[in-house]
Each structure stands twice: as C-alpha cells, then as structure tokens.
Amino acid sequence: MRLVIATNFDNGLIEKISKYPVKYIYGSQTETLTGHGRASFILPKVDDEKLKEHISVAHSYKIKFLYTMNTANLHGKEYDEHFLNKLKNEIEKLINFGVDGFIVALPFLIYFIRKEHPDIEVSVSSFARITNIRKVEEYLQIGANTVIMDEDTNRNFTLLEASAKLAKKYNADIEVITNNTCLWSCPYKLTHDQVTSYLSAKDGVKNVWFEYPVLFCATEVRNDFANIIRMRWIRPEDLHYYEEIGIDRFKIAGRNKKTDWLVNVVKAYSEREYKGNLLDILSYVQGRATTSALRRINESSNYEILMKVYVDNTQFPPNWLSYFKYNRCEERTCEECRYCDIVAEKVIKIDGKPFFQQQEKIRPPIELIPRFVSHGEDNR
C-alpha cells in the first residue's frame, strides 16, 4: 500500500502520519499563478517560507511532496508570452524549494514542465477526467508517471485492471481516490472543476466563499440518499479489490481538513477498517459544506437533514463490491438496477431511523448563488 495524502500544511500532521505507509503528501499555496483543484477560500494561507519549511519536514520523514498545479483551464494564457515566462519561473522556484513532482490536469502543463525538467515526477490529476483506456494511454505517452483516474471509474474493475497493466509497461502507476463524494456520473463535475480552478487563481474571481456546484450536488443527495452509495468512494475494507488487479497507490483527499480528521482517515485506510459512520472519513461536502454555507445565509431548512445521515460501515454485505465486477453501471440505469438502493436500505439511517425515500423532492435554489459572495471580510 502506498498512500498519497492531502496536506493542510500543519507540520505536526507529517509526524503523525509518518508511521503509516504514506509515501507522498500533496498541496499548494493558497492562490497560485495557474489555479488548482481547491478553491482558495477553504485552504490555509501558505507563503513561500511555510511551503519550504513544510517540504523540508516531509523530506525529513522520507515523504515526498507533490505540488498541485491541476487547474482545469488556463483561460487562454498559453498564448501570453509574459505569462509563460512567469510560469517557467514559478516552476523553477518550486523545484528549488524541494518539490518532488507536480500534479497537473492539462497536457500543455505536462509538455511545459517536461521541456525543462524531463526527470521530475508528474501525476495526471483526476481533473483530467480519465475514464477510458485510450485516454490513459495518451497521458502515459505524453509522459505521465502516474495517472489518477476519475472517481467515476472506481468500480469499473475491467477498466482499472487494463489501465494498471498498461501503466506497468510504461513503468508508471495508476492511482485511485478513496474518499471523495462526487456523485456517480455527476453532471456538475466539469462545471465544478472550472469554478474551483478560477477560484484558486491569483487573477480569478474574488470574494466568493462557497462553490455553487456543491449546492446542486447536495440537492441530488438530499432528494435520494441512495446517491451516497452510488458515489465512487472506496471503503478501507475494500482496498484489496484494487490491489488484486495491480493498484496499490491510494489517494486521500482533504486539503481543507483539520489534522485530527486527516490522521483518523489515514489510520482507517492503513488499518483497512473503520467502525462507525463511513461519512466520518469521506469528504461529504454535500452535508458539511452545504449546510454550513446555507446556515450562514439562513437558508438551510431543506438541507439540515443531510447532517443527520449515518452510513453504518459495519453493515455492508460481505463482498458487496463484487457486484460491480460483473455488472456495468455505464450501460444500465439506476432505476433498472436498484442494487445501490438495496444496499442503502441496509446501511443508511436518517436521524436514527431506517432509510426510506418518501421525501418531497426539491430543485437547487439557484437564486441563492449571488449571495455566496462576501464584501471585504476574510472567510478563511
């Protein structure tokens, strides 16, 4: 097992996770030249000195540092020579700080980094949305050392096994994300990638304090709690399914999380067991982030129920994930299949009561989006 862990830039985190099979931590400064995979307002403030110090501490525990430069869009700045010079200087600076590699989503950035630094490690972010073998092959040929698969592929074991075999031919790795809670085949994902990218760039939109696509996602969960089971997270108990097909590199998300939370998640995956509410070790932005944001503007009444969800990780049927080895979700509707609905009835409780679906459905309150902007206060 090789774990790749989000960092919150608390140096104490590194010491606490060093006893587990953590090979990499990853993160970035708060606002960056390119933008990256997390909105700046949810991240700690990290200046050059803090970044250098954190990398040094990681290295002292023989843990490598990957810098996230995984914006989904450079907004046409590839054509701007002034920007390209700044980008070149930024990469040189980061390497001088001790960065061991980069996580990127754009082929342009792979080529750009490889031109001056052919030997530095490059991982292709999940923001590249790699969901088929040809795309894996393309990125490996471009020069990726690691391909981080789109979470949508986490239960497509045929694709994952083929990808792992292909990566081995290139002396490369396939990596899967364990604990994100993106909707299965989320229609808002590409929009969210773009929003996150420009909310984390130095010249991006300012004063926003909530990513509105999360509200859409939360509405889908609130309307059908079986969507939680359909999400492509990986339980600690199920890591062996991936190791059996040649994948042993697992990413744990949570750059905005507190140290105790991250340590608890690392412990659970390292020990391959978690007894309690599975949502405790998943990102679950649909509940936590959405409810918190809507409470702030006194509009949370329809979403408070999301904070009352309990997914009993001890109640999953034995070998429940095996179902996905022999049944393809890509060509079958959830209404026709209903496997995740059946599992949801076994493992989910709402406010201490057995799961049921008799709740009136609502639509995302898009009229609230302009209210997710502050007027000068610091929201970090």
N, C-alpha and C positions, 0 to 999 in steps of 0.2 A: 504494500500500500504506500502510495506517495500522495501526501496531502498538499494542496495549494490553497493557502488561507488568506482571506481578506485581512488587511491590517487597518487599525484605527489610529496608528502612529503613537500608541502608548508603548513605550519601551518595555514596560513590565509585562505586556502581552507576550512578547517574544520569549522571555524566560519561562513563562507559564506553559506555553505550548511546545517548548523545545524537547520535552520528554516524550512527545508523541511523534509519529512518523511524518513530521512537517518538513518538506523539502524546499518550499517556496512560500514567501508572502508576497502580496501584490497590493499596489495602491498608487496614488499620485498626489501631487499637490492639489489644492482645492480648486482653483481656477487655472486653466492651462492654455497654452497657445492654441492647441488643436481642439480642446474639449475632450471629454472621456465618457465613461459609462455610468457615472453617477452625478446627479445634479449637485452643484457646489454647496447649496444651502443645507444639505444634510450631512456634510463632511466636516471634520475638524480642520482648523486653519493650519496649514503646513508651509513654512517658509523654507528657504534653501538650507539653513543651518539645521532645522529639525529633520529635514529629509536626509541630509548627510549623516547625521547622528543615528537616525533610525536604521539606515542601511548598514552602518558600521556595527551596531548592536546585533543585527541579524547575522552578519558575517561572523561575529564572534561566537555564535551558536551554530555555525556552519549551515545557515539557512540563506538561500539566495533571494534576491529582491527583483521582482518584475514590475516594471513601470507601465501603468495603464495609459495608453495613448489611443484608446479604442473608440474614438468618435465615429459616428455613422456617416458624417458628412463634413467636408472641409469648406463647404459653401463657395466653391469655385476658386478658392485661394491658391489652388495648384497652379493657376495661371499668373500669379503675382510673384515676380522675382524677389521683391522685398520680403514677402512672407517666407519664401523658400530659404532665403539666407537666414532669417530668424529661426526657422525650423532646424536648419543644419546646426546652428549654434546651440539651440536648445538640446538637441540630441547629444552633441559633444559635451555639453555641461553635465548632463545626466550621467553619461558614461564616466566622466571624471569623478562624479560623486560616488561611483561604485555600483551603479545599476547593472544588474547581470543580464537583463534582457527586457524586451518590450512586448506588451500585449496590444495588438492593433486589429482593426477590422477592415481597413481599406488596402487593396493591393498596391495602390500608389505608395503607401507608407512602408510596405514591405520592400518594394524596389528602392525607395529613398534611403531607408536605413541600410539595406544590404550594399548599396553602392559604396558607402564609406566604411562600413563595418560588416564585412562579409561573414564574420565568425560569431557575431553576437546572437544570442538566443532570441527567437521571435515566435510568439504564440499568436495564433489567429483567434480573435475574440468570438464569443457567441453572437456578438453584434453583426458578424458576417453572415449569420443565419444559414449555416451549412446544414442542409437536410437531405443531401443525396451523395452518392459515391463519386460522381463526376466532379462535384464541387470540392470534395476532399482532395481528389487527385490534382485538380487545378492549383489549389493552395500549396500542396506539397511540392509541385513542380515549380511554383514561384519561389519557394524557399522557406516555407514554414517548418519550424522544428516541432511545433505542437499545434494540433487543430482542436479547438474547443467547440464541441458540437452544440448546435441549437438544442435547447432543452426539449423541444418537440420530439427529438429523436431518442430520448432516453429509454423508451420502451419498444423501440424498433430494433430488436436484437439482431435481426438479419443484417440490417444496415451497419450497426455498430461493429459486429464481428467482421464484416467485409472491410470496413474502414480501418479497424485495428490491424488486419492482415496487410492491407495496402500500406499503412503508415510504417509498419515494420520493414518493408522493402526500402523505404527511404531513411531508415534509422531515425524515425520520428515517432511521436506519441499522439494518441487520441485522449482527450480529456473530457470528462463529463461533469456537469454542475449538479451538486447533490441537493441543495436546499433552497433554490428559488421557487417561487409560487406563481409563475406565469401560467395563465390559462392554457389548457391544451388547445393548440392551433389558434392562438389569440389573434383576433382581428385588429387589435390595437397595438400590437407589438412594434411594428415598423414605425408607427407614429411616435410611440414612447421612446424608441431609440433616437429618433431625430430630436424630440423635445429634450431628452437628457443631454444630448450632445451639445445643443446650443445653450443649455442652462449651465454647462460646466466650462464653457469657453470664456476667455478673458473679454472678448468682444461680443459675448452673447447677450441675451435678454436679462435684464437685472430686476431685482426686487420681487421675483416670483418666489413663493415659499411652498408650493405644492404642485406636483406633476399631475396635471389633469387626467391623463390616460389611466392613472391608477383608480380614479373615481369610476370610470367605465368598467374596469376590471372588477372592482368591488361590487358594483351593481350586479354583474353576472353571478358572482358568488352568493350574494345576498338573495338573489332570485332562485338559485338552485345550488344547495350546499354539496350536491354530488360533484360539482365542478372542482371541489377541493381534491377529491380522489382522482379526478381526471388529470389534474396537474402532473407534471413530469418530475416531481421530486423523487429522491431515492432514500428509502429508509436505511438506517445504519445496518439493520439486519439483512438487507438485500444486496449489499456490495458484492457478495460472492458471484452473483449472476453476471456481473461485469468482468470480474477477474477471470471467470471461466472462459470468457471469449477474448481475453487478451488486453483488457483495460484495467490498469491499476493506478491511474492518475485521476484523483478526485478533487474537484474544486469546491470550496466552501465560501459562499457569498456572505457579505455583511460588513462592508467598509464603514457603514454608519452606525455599527452596533458597539455597545459597551464591552469592555474587556471580559467581564464575568460571563456575558452571553456567549462571546466567541469561544472562550475556553470550554464552556459547557458543551457547545456544539462539536468542537474538536474532540473532546473526550468521548462523546457519544459515537462519533464515526470511527474513532480509533478503536474503541472497545466493541464496536459493531452491535450496540444495544442501547435502546432508550426506553425506559419505562415511565410513561406519563403522556402528556398531551403532545402529539407529534408537532403541533404548531409552535411549540416552545423552541424547537430547533430549526424551524423553517423561517424564511423571511416574512411571510404573511403580511405583506404591505396592505393587502385588501382590508384586513381588520385593523391593524395597529395604526398605520399611517393615515388611512382614510378617515377613520373615526376621530382621530386626534385633530385632523385638519377641519373636519366638519364641526366638531365641538367648538373650535376657535371662532367660527362664524355663526354659532348657534343653529346649525342646520343638520344635526346628526341623528335626529329621531328615527329615520328609516334605516339607519346603518348601525345603531348600537348593538343590534343582535349579532353582528359579526364578532363582537368581543365576548360573546357567550358560547362560542363554538369550542367543543372539546373533541379531539380526534384521538381516541384511545389506541396508542401504538401497540399495546399488548393484545389487541383483539383482532388484528388482521388474520385472515385464514392462513394456515400453513401453505407455503409455496404459492401464495395468491398472485405473485408476479409472473408465474409460469404461464398464466393465461395469455400474456402478451407475446409469448414465444410462438404461439400457434394461431393467434388471431390478430389481424392487421386493422388498426384503427383508421388507417389512411383511406380505406375504401368502404367503411361501414359507419353508418350514423350512430350516434349515441342513443337515440330513441329506439333504434332497432336492436342494439346490443344490450344495453342496460346492465352490463357487468359492474361498472363503477357505482351505479345506483344500489345494487345489491350489497356491495362492499360498504358503501356509505351507511346503509341501514345497520350494519354490524358494528361499525367503529365510531360513528359520529353521534354525539349528544349536543343538543342545543339547550343551554341554560339548565343542564342537568337532566333533560328529558330526552327520550328516544327521538331519533331523527325522523322527520316527516316533511312532506313537500306542500302542505296546504297553505302556503303563504302567498298573499297577493303580490303579484309581480309589479315592479316599478321600472321606469326608464331613467337613464342618467340625467340628473338635473344640470344640463349644460349651461343654464343661465347663471350658475354659481361660478363658472370659470373665471370671469373678470375679478371676482373677489379674492382670488388666490394671489394677490399682489399686495405687497406692503408699501408703505410710504416713508421710507427712510430708515426704519428700525432694522437692526441686525437680527436675523432669525436663526443664526447658527446656535 
